[in-house]
Amino acid sequence: MSDPDAKLKKQRDQFLAFAFASADLFLEISESGKITFALGASKGMTGITDKEMMGMNWLSLFSAFDQAKLIDRLENARLGKRWGPELVDLNEDIIKRKGIITGIKMPGM
């Protein structure tokens, strides 16, 4: 697949994810755990804009208690297989709120 095709496929995949997450917060996470893409209800859910989230460690959005659970889910994720939904607490230093998280480890990412 040429680079233009790969870019188009990535845009299509992101568009489809966003179509199902219009009232949610969609995050794309690098292998190092940094937020590489954010779109959706970030400001309303966390008080942090999509742009401000870029480069943040994704785990910092969640309570210390839930971070260990999320690390485990990520380490045991299988390519192309969804996990969740699971109830989580957001980081109290950001906002005291509960959320529901679902994840998927995308092939080729």
C-alpha positions in Angstrom: 0.0 0.0 0.0 1.4 3.4 -1.0 1.7 6.3 1.5 -1.4 8.1 0.1 -3.4 4.9 0.4 -2.3 4.4 4.0 -3.1 8.0 4.9 -6.6 7.7 3.3 -7.2 4.4 5.2 -6.2 6.0 8.5 -8.5 9.0 7.8 -11.4 6.7 7.0 -10.8 4.6 10.1 -10.7 7.7 12.3 -13.9 9.1 10.6 -15.8 5.9 11.3 -14.6 5.9 14.9 -15.8 9.5 15.4 -19.1 8.8 13.7 -19.8 6.4 16.6 -18.3 8.6 19.3 -19.9 12.0 18.7 -20.9 12.4 22.3 -17.8 10.6 23.6 -14.1 11.2 23.8 -12.1 9.3 21.2 -8.4 9.0 21.9 -5.6 7.5 19.8 -2.7 6.4 22.0 0.9 5.7 20.9 2.8 2.6 22.1 4.6 4.9 24.6 1.2 5.9 26.1 1.0 9.4 24.7 -2.2 10.8 23.3 -1.6 11.3 19.6 -5.1 12.2 18.6 -8.1 13.4 20.5 -11.6 14.3 19.3 -15.0 14.6 20.9 -16.2 15.7 24.3 -12.8 16.3 25.8 -13.5 19.8 27.2 -16.9 18.8 28.6 -15.7 15.6 30.1 -12.3 16.7 31.5 -12.0 20.5 31.1 -9.0 19.9 28.8 -9.3 20.7 25.1 -8.5 18.1 22.4 -5.4 20.2 21.4 -4.2 20.4 25.1 -4.4 16.6 25.4 -2.0 16.0 22.6 1.2 14.5 24.0 -0.3 13.8 27.5 0.0 10.4 29.0 -3.4 8.9 28.6 -3.3 7.3 32.0 -3.1 10.7 33.7 -6.8 11.2 32.8 -7.8 8.3 35.1 -7.7 7.7 38.9 -4.6 6.0 40.3 -6.8 3.1 41.2 -8.0 2.6 37.7 -4.6 3.2 36.0 -3.4 -0.3 37.1 -6.6 -1.9 35.6 -6.1 0.1 32.3 -2.5 -0.9 32.0 -3.5 -4.5 32.4 -6.2 -4.2 29.7 -3.7 -2.6 27.3 -1.0 -5.2 27.9 -3.5 -8.0 27.4 -5.3 -6.4 24.4 -5.4 -8.5 21.2 -5.2 -6.9 17.8 -8.6 -6.0 16.4 -10.5 -7.2 19.5 -12.5 -4.8 21.7 -12.4 -4.8 25.4 -14.8 -3.1 27.8 -17.0 -1.3 28.4 -15.8 -0.7 31.9 -16.7 1.8 34.5 -13.7 4.1 35.5 -13.1 7.1 37.7 -11.4 10.1 36.1 -8.4 11.7 37.8 -9.7 13.8 40.7 -7.0 16.4 40.1 -8.6 17.0 36.7 -12.3 16.4 37.5 -14.2 14.1 39.8 -16.3 12.1 37.5 -17.0 8.6 36.4 -16.7 7.4 32.8 -17.1 4.3 30.7 -14.1 3.1 28.7 -13.9 0.8 25.7 -10.7 0.0 23.9 -9.4 -1.6 20.8 -5.9 -2.3 19.7 -5.8 -1.5 16.0 -3.7 -3.5 13.6 -0.9 -1.5 12.1 -0.9 1.2 14.8 
